[in-house]
Amino acid sequence: MVEKITDVLKQILERLSLTLFVLAIITIGIAAIQEIPAIGVSIHSSGQMALYALGAVILVTAVFFSLKETQENGRLRYNPKKYGLKVESPLNGSVVNKHFDVKGRVETSPRDNIQFWLFTVRQAKETPCKPYRPVPINTDLTWSVEVTPANPKPNDIWRLVIFAVGPSGQAMIDYYYKAGDRLSDAGIHDWPDFDELPRDVVRCSDFIRVTLAA
């Protein structure tokens, strides 16, 4: 009986998170075009900003429920250390150009539907964080990710880390970028951070702190 109730709750949480993601995209889309297409109602500028804010709140709520569902459903089924990922440059504490590459190598290419992702973090801990770019693995087991800050300023500090990302984490990132692209189209580039991560998103590198050159 308890297992059946748990399964039902999991299904509700999953459907709720997906529904909220879709609702966030629709809300932000309506704000972007300033019109409700089905009934032809125009949205004024004050209403547009309110819809953007509402869409962002719904997006954060959707991520929250998605994370809760993932934590209930999934336990870590792989050990990211087995891939032997290493960051070779830049070294922690380095001064770098305004556009720089993060490079390294792995001992074994990821399998089991695992991807590597470069994240930015605010402090030397896993959260809050944002997914930045996926880490492609070359045939010779090397990898490189280009980092191009949108508005680079001298002495800006960037903190980076690489996570191994399983299927739940990949789905979360996919929805995050779909909603975020709509925000960017509307001129809103500061997307919300993740305060929690699914259990199949696991850190597999040390934290890297770099300073942009003056």
C-alpha positions as CSV (number, residue, x, y, z in Angstrom):
1,M,0.0,0.0,0.0
2,V,2.8,2.4,0.9
3,E,4.7,1.6,-2.3
4,K,1.6,2.3,-4.4
5,I,1.1,5.6,-2.7
6,T,4.8,6.5,-3.2
7,D,4.6,5.6,-6.9
8,V,1.5,7.8,-7.4
9,L,3.2,10.7,-5.7
10,K,6.2,10.3,-7.9
11,Q,4.1,10.3,-11.0
12,I,2.3,13.5,-9.8
13,L,5.6,15.2,-9.1
14,E,6.9,14.3,-12.5
15,R,3.9,15.5,-14.4
16,L,3.8,18.6,-12.3
17,S,7.4,19.6,-13.1
18,L,6.9,19.0,-16.8
19,T,3.6,21.0,-16.8
20,L,5.3,23.8,-15.0
21,F,8.2,23.9,-17.5
22,V,5.7,24.1,-20.3
23,L,3.7,26.8,-18.5
24,A,6.9,28.8,-17.9
25,I,7.8,28.7,-21.6
26,I,4.3,29.7,-22.6
27,T,4.2,32.6,-20.1
28,I,7.6,33.9,-21.2
29,G,6.5,33.5,-24.9
30,I,3.3,35.5,-24.4
31,A,5.4,38.2,-22.7
32,A,7.8,38.3,-25.6
33,I,5.1,38.7,-28.3
34,Q,3.0,40.9,-26.0
35,E,-0.2,39.2,-27.1
36,I,-2.4,36.2,-26.1
37,P,-2.8,34.6,-29.6
38,A,-5.9,32.5,-28.8
39,I,-8.0,35.5,-28.0
40,G,-6.0,38.4,-29.5
41,V,-5.6,40.3,-26.3
42,S,-2.6,42.7,-26.3
43,I,-0.2,43.0,-23.3
44,H,1.0,46.4,-22.3
45,S,4.6,47.0,-21.1
46,S,3.7,46.8,-17.4
47,G,1.9,43.5,-18.0
48,Q,4.8,42.3,-20.1
49,M,7.3,42.7,-17.2
50,A,4.9,41.0,-14.8
51,L,4.6,38.0,-17.1
52,Y,8.4,37.8,-17.4
53,A,8.6,37.8,-13.6
54,L,5.9,35.2,-13.3
55,G,7.5,33.0,-16.0
56,A,10.8,33.1,-14.1
57,V,9.1,32.2,-10.8
58,I,7.3,29.3,-12.5
59,L,10.6,28.1,-14.0
60,V,12.3,28.1,-10.7
61,T,9.3,26.2,-9.2
62,A,9.5,23.7,-12.0
63,V,13.2,23.1,-11.4
64,F,12.5,22.6,-7.7
65,F,9.8,19.9,-8.3
66,S,12.0,18.3,-11.0
67,L,14.8,18.0,-8.5
68,K,12.5,16.6,-5.8
69,E,11.2,14.0,-8.3
70,T,14.7,13.1,-9.3
71,Q,15.9,12.7,-5.7
72,E,13.0,10.4,-5.0
73,N,13.5,8.3,-8.1
74,G,17.1,8.1,-8.8
75,R,20.1,7.0,-6.9
76,L,23.6,7.4,-8.3
77,R,24.4,4.3,-10.4
78,Y,27.8,5.2,-11.6
79,N,31.1,6.3,-10.2
80,P,32.4,9.4,-12.2
81,K,36.0,8.7,-10.9
82,K,36.3,5.8,-13.2
83,Y,36.5,8.1,-16.2
84,G,39.7,9.7,-14.8
85,L,38.8,13.3,-15.9
86,K,41.6,15.8,-15.3
87,V,41.8,19.5,-15.9
88,E,45.2,20.5,-17.3
89,S,44.6,24.2,-17.9
90,P,44.0,26.7,-16.7
91,L,45.5,26.0,-13.3
92,N,43.6,27.1,-10.2
93,G,44.5,30.7,-9.4
94,S,45.6,31.5,-12.9
95,V,45.2,34.9,-14.6
96,V,43.6,34.3,-18.0
97,N,42.6,36.3,-21.1
98,K,39.0,37.5,-21.5
99,H,38.4,34.5,-23.7
100,F,40.0,31.3,-22.7
101,D,39.9,27.5,-23.0
102,V,39.5,24.9,-20.3
103,K,41.4,21.8,-21.4
104,G,42.2,18.4,-20.1
105,R,41.8,14.6,-20.7
106,V,40.0,11.5,-19.6
107,E,41.2,8.0,-19.1
108,T,37.9,6.5,-20.5
109,S,35.1,8.0,-22.5
110,P,31.8,8.4,-20.7
111,R,29.2,5.7,-21.3
112,D,25.9,4.8,-19.7
113,N,24.2,7.9,-21.0
114,I,26.7,10.1,-19.1
115,Q,27.8,13.5,-20.3
116,F,30.4,15.9,-18.9
117,W,29.3,19.5,-18.4
118,L,31.3,22.6,-17.4
119,F,29.4,24.6,-14.7
120,T,30.0,28.0,-13.2
121,V,29.8,28.3,-9.4
122,R,29.6,31.3,-7.1
123,Q,31.8,29.8,-4.4
124,A,34.1,26.8,-4.0
125,K,31.1,24.5,-3.5
126,E,28.7,22.7,-5.8
127,T,25.7,25.0,-5.4
128,P,24.5,27.5,-6.4
129,C,25.6,26.9,-9.9
130,K,24.7,27.2,-13.6
131,P,25.4,24.8,-16.5
132,Y,27.7,26.6,-19.0
133,R,28.7,24.2,-21.8
134,P,29.0,20.5,-22.5
135,V,32.5,18.9,-22.5
136,P,33.1,17.1,-25.8
137,I,35.5,14.2,-25.6
138,N,37.9,13.8,-28.6
139,T,39.0,10.4,-30.0
140,D,42.4,10.8,-28.3
141,L,40.6,11.3,-25.0
142,T,41.4,15.0,-24.8
143,W,38.8,17.7,-24.3
144,S,38.5,21.5,-24.6
145,V,35.7,24.0,-23.7
146,E,35.9,27.6,-24.9
147,V,34.8,30.1,-22.2
148,T,33.6,33.5,-23.6
149,P,32.2,35.8,-20.9
150,A,29.4,37.9,-22.2
151,N,30.6,41.2,-20.6
152,P,34.2,40.5,-19.5
153,K,35.7,43.0,-17.1
154,P,39.3,43.2,-15.9
155,N,39.9,41.3,-12.6
156,D,36.5,39.5,-12.9
157,I,36.7,36.1,-11.1
158,W,35.3,33.0,-12.7
159,R,34.8,29.8,-10.7
160,L,34.4,26.6,-12.7
161,V,33.9,22.9,-12.1
162,I,33.0,19.9,-14.2
163,F,30.1,17.5,-13.4
164,A,29.3,14.1,-14.8
165,V,25.6,14.4,-15.7
166,G,23.2,11.5,-16.0
167,P,19.8,11.4,-17.8
168,S,17.8,13.3,-15.2
169,G,20.4,16.0,-15.1
170,Q,20.5,16.3,-18.9
171,A,16.7,16.6,-19.0
172,M,16.9,19.4,-16.4
173,I,19.5,21.3,-18.4
174,D,17.5,20.9,-21.6
175,Y,14.4,22.5,-20.0
176,Y,16.6,25.1,-18.4
177,Y,18.0,26.2,-21.7
178,K,14.7,26.2,-23.5
179,A,13.2,28.5,-20.9
180,G,16.4,30.5,-20.7
181,D,16.5,31.1,-24.4
182,R,13.1,32.8,-24.2
183,L,14.4,35.0,-21.4
184,S,17.4,36.0,-23.5
185,D,15.2,36.8,-26.5
186,A,13.4,39.2,-24.2
187,G,16.7,40.8,-23.1
188,I,17.0,39.0,-19.7
189,H,20.3,37.3,-19.5
190,D,20.7,36.6,-15.8
191,W,19.1,33.2,-15.5
192,P,18.4,31.7,-12.1
193,D,21.0,29.4,-10.4
194,F,20.4,25.8,-9.4
195,D,20.4,25.6,-5.6
196,E,20.1,21.8,-5.7
197,L,21.2,19.2,-8.2
198,P,19.8,15.8,-9.1
199,R,21.6,12.8,-7.7
200,D,23.0,11.8,-11.1
201,V,24.8,15.1,-11.4
202,V,28.1,14.5,-9.7
203,R,31.3,16.6,-9.4
204,C,34.3,15.0,-11.1
205,S,36.9,17.8,-11.0
206,D,38.4,20.2,-8.5
207,F,37.1,23.7,-8.4
208,I,39.0,26.1,-10.7
209,R,39.3,29.8,-9.8
210,V,40.6,32.1,-12.5
211,T,40.9,35.9,-12.8
212,L,40.4,37.8,-16.1
213,A,43.5,39.8,-17.1
214,A,43.4,43.5,-16.8
